[in-house]
Amino acid sequence: MNPICARSVETRRARIIPGLVALVLAGLPLTATAQEDTRRIEVVIDGTEAGLQGWITDFRPRALAAGVSTATFDGAMAGVHFLPQVVEKDQRQDEFTKTIWDYLDKAVSDDRIALGQKALKEQAAVLDRIEATYGVDRQVVVAIWGLESSYGAVRGDIPTLSALATLAYDGRRAAFFEGELIEALKIIQTGDISATEMRGSWAGAMGHTQFMPSSFQRLAVDFDGDGHRNIWGKSPADALASTAAYLAKAGWKKDAPWAVEVTLPQEFDWMQVGSRTQRPVAQWAGLGVTAANGTLPQDGWAALIAPAGARGPAFLIFDNFAAIETYNMADAYVFAVGHLADRLRGGDPFKGTWPRDLRALTYFERREVQERLTALGHDTGGVDAKMGPRTIAAIRSFQANRQQLPDGYPCLPLLEALRKADPAH
């Protein structure tokens, strides 16, 4: 079979049974039913690997045209293989599949806080220089380090080129990952790291603070002066400085808040919440918004969000929230980094409680929410299972039409209300 045709057929089959493919690759025991599929799975694996190699042949002239040398490409790509576990993980990211409170329980645990405080002491001299150079608070840099690699303990051991090639070939975000693969090859070409040493996460993020290759190319620095931008090695100096450079470029404001937990008055207009539209803090105070702990900042602009709806805590978010968001767009991630940084400063846990009786909606339930909202005449911007601004606005509109509190939170009670509103759909 032509390798390109093999991709179209075999990749679809691999997606149907990714868990079984992983079991076969790992050599783990299978159930009787799964054993019957072993032969078919092996064909899928072989066909997908052949398809990837065909894709690499097709990709080669594009990489060379982008500035990758023949020697670099042929040497580095010779060891690239299809990684089915990467495709599976791409579909199961914690920031998007867990509730925010479940994510925060792990991300800002007592152990992670204690290890972060230890890291602040051990890296004090380097962090002094980083703060002076980039004007970025050390706590947020260390918080990202803690979230991304457990302070360097888990930097990832997946071959970066194989991970990126797999994701570019798989097709979900082919153009993005192909671009990252080209940048990874250019990093190898400049001599900062070898192809065999370039390892990281399943998504191609690398080193202590998990830089994607394009971000490395734009912002990584040789902070220790050894002639290499080394974010992979034992020393975290280059990685921590590169992260500070990243945040500085994103507009980080030193000694300014990323968010402040707030309390809303009982009759607050919930249509004011969640739009990400900033207004002066004084205006929020005039609407009865107060700090849950301490006092509100005296100046600045902020937006008001409630990441778990009306039953969870609410926050005013500031420009530094957006700076962290450039590192990872998931709200859960931004809250984890910001809150961990605050805890490393000696700050308190959030005062509000999370609605722990609720669970995260599954992929298919999120799609159903969008489908039912669309059927009822609300604009979600499409059906993709992503609870973006247009879907949240559609939820608010549905809730407001039913005289419910329009908090826009996608949860099982909302889905049940949608089913009752349109039982025939």
Protein Blocks (a to p, Z undefined) as FASTA:
>chain_A
ZZklmmmmmmmmmmmmmmmmmmmmnopacdfklmmmmmmmmmmmmmmmmmmmmmmmmmmm
mmmmnopafklmmmmmmmgccdfklmmmmmmcfklmpcfklmmmmmmgfklmmmmmmmmm
mmmmmmmmmmmmnopafklmmmmmmmmnonolanojadfklmmmmmmmnommmmlmmmmm
mmmmmmmmnopacfklmgcdfnopacjkopafklmmmmpccfkonopacfkbmblklmmm
mmmmmmmmnopaehiafbdcddddfklcfklgonlpacdfklmmmnopacfehcadfbdc
dddddfkbjmbccddddfklmmmmmmomcfklmmmmmmmmmmmnopacdfbdcdfkbccd
dfklmmmmmmmmmmnopaehiaehpacfklmmmmmmmmmmnopacehpacfklmmmmmmm
mmmZZ
